[in-house]
Amino acid sequence: MSMEQKIRDVALPLIHAAGMDLFDLELAGRTGKGGGRRTLRLFLDKEGGVTIDDCALISHQVGMALEAEEVIDGAYVLEVSSPGLTRPLKTPDHFRRSVGKLVQVKLKGTAPLTKETGGKMIGIIEAVDDGGVTLFIRETEARHLVPFDDVAHAQLELEF
């Protein structure tokens, strides 16, 4: 089992008990002699938004649990935050949770839609399935089915 999975196994019950979801987890840095300190980032989400108090609670609870379970070898820094308003969308579930929202999608250079769109699309997420996302492009009133395999990067956009 990977270290990330062990961290999820410890953190998820605490996060869910507090009424939140784990949006993403990042483990950066090296371990071992002279490897420096690792950084564990937990990105939380909940209906209505995540507060500073939510982050402090989860930081304390998860930090204590990770220490008790000795999940991470060596020194590490734990950072807990919201993924933000312009959060990256990395998984099909991230896209599902964002149906109806404005998103910017950058396509891989090999994607069939790259030539037609210039490699970037901004549109409303209309539908999501396991294979891809359907975007409605307001400017052209076109709908595009974008396979997840063609997405290089995606993030929510602010609407004004």
SVG drawing of the C-alpha trace seen along z (x, -y; Angstrom):
<svg xmlns="http://www.w3.org/2000/svg" viewBox="-25 -41 47 43">
<polyline fill="none" stroke="black" stroke-width="0.4" points="0.0,0.0 1.4,-3.4 2.1,-6.1 -0.6,-8.3 -3.2,-5.5 -2.1,-5.0 -2.5,-8.7 -6.0,-8.6 -6.9,-5.7 -6.0,-7.6 -7.3,-11.1 -10.6,-10.3 -12.6,-9.1 -11.6,-12.2 -12.4,-14.5 -15.7,-12.9 -16.7,-13.0 -16.1,-16.8 -18.6,-17.0 -16.0,-17.6 -14.5,-15.9 -10.9,-15.4 -10.7,-17.2 -7.0,-16.3 -3.8,-15.2 -0.2,-16.1 2.9,-14.6 6.0,-16.5 9.7,-16.3 12.1,-13.6 12.9,-11.2 16.0,-9.5 19.4,-10.8 19.8,-14.4 16.5,-14.2 15.0,-17.2 11.5,-17.6 8.4,-16.4 5.3,-18.5 1.8,-16.9 -1.0,-19.1 -4.6,-18.2 -7.2,-20.2 -10.6,-20.1 -14.0,-20.9 -17.6,-21.1 -20.9,-22.7 -20.7,-26.4 -16.9,-26.5 -14.1,-25.6 -13.2,-27.9 -10.0,-28.6 -11.4,-26.8 -12.2,-23.7 -8.6,-23.7 -7.2,-24.1 -9.4,-21.2 -8.4,-18.8 -4.7,-19.8 -4.8,-19.0 -6.8,-15.8 -5.0,-14.4 -1.6,-15.4 -2.1,-13.6 -3.5,-10.5 -0.6,-10.4 1.9,-10.6 0.2,-7.9 0.1,-5.6 3.6,-6.5 2.5,-6.8 5.2,-9.2 8.8,-8.5 10.9,-11.4 10.0,-15.1 7.2,-16.6 5.1,-19.7 1.3,-19.4 -0.6,-22.0 -4.4,-22.0 -6.5,-24.4 -9.3,-24.7 -8.5,-24.1 -9.7,-27.6 -12.2,-29.2 -10.2,-28.5 -9.4,-25.0 -7.8,-22.5 -10.0,-19.7 -7.9,-16.5 -10.4,-13.6 -13.8,-12.7 -15.3,-13.3 -13.9,-16.9 -15.6,-17.5 -18.9,-15.9 -18.9,-18.2 -18.5,-21.2 -21.4,-20.6 -22.9,-24.0 -19.7,-25.9 -17.3,-27.7 -14.0,-25.8 -10.9,-26.4 -9.5,-23.3 -6.1,-23.1 -5.7,-20.2 -2.8,-18.0 -1.1,-18.8 -2.1,-15.5 -5.9,-15.9 -8.1,-16.1 -9.8,-19.3 -6.5,-21.1 -6.4,-22.3 -10.0,-23.5 -9.8,-25.2 -6.2,-26.4 -5.6,-24.0 -7.7,-25.9 -11.4,-26.0 -13.5,-28.0 -17.0,-26.6 -19.7,-25.4 -19.5,-21.9 -22.8,-20.3 -22.3,-16.6 -19.6,-14.2 -19.2,-10.5 -16.2,-8.2 -14.7,-8.9 -14.9,-12.7 -16.7,-16.0 -19.2,-17.8 -18.5,-21.6 -20.9,-24.3 -18.9,-27.1 -21.0,-30.3 -19.1,-32.3 -19.8,-29.7 -22.9,-28.0 -21.1,-24.7 -20.9,-21.6 -17.7,-19.6 -17.2,-16.2 -13.6,-16.3 -12.1,-12.9 -10.2,-13.0 -7.2,-11.5 -7.0,-14.7 -7.0,-17.1 -3.6,-18.5 -4.9,-20.8 -8.3,-22.1 -9.4,-24.6 -12.5,-26.4 -12.8,-30.0 -14.5,-32.9 -17.6,-34.4 -18.2,-38.1"/>
</svg>
